[in-house]
Amino acid sequence: MPLGLMLILYLLTFYLLALWFLWRYIRRQETESPLGPEVPFALKEGQTIVGVGETTQGIDFYIGDYVMDEKYSD
């Protein structure tokens, strides 16, 4: 097989593989849902956040007289 033909086949194979990887990467990005903000808790009806305090363990939310830690979940 002539050297020129081998080079063309090699470049064609490399090009097709690159297109295939690019197509898979783009397709994977479209199917994944975008990450939204994670909400560790939800306020109940009538509740209001009175304040927010930052501690060494995380962020504390002050709701009326009640202090809820960021990692707390119902």
Buried (B, 14 or more C-beta within 10 A) or exposed (E): EEEEEEEEEEEEEEEEEEEEEEEEEEEEEEEEEEEEEEEEBEEEEEEEEEEEEEEEEEEBBBBEEEEBBBEEEE
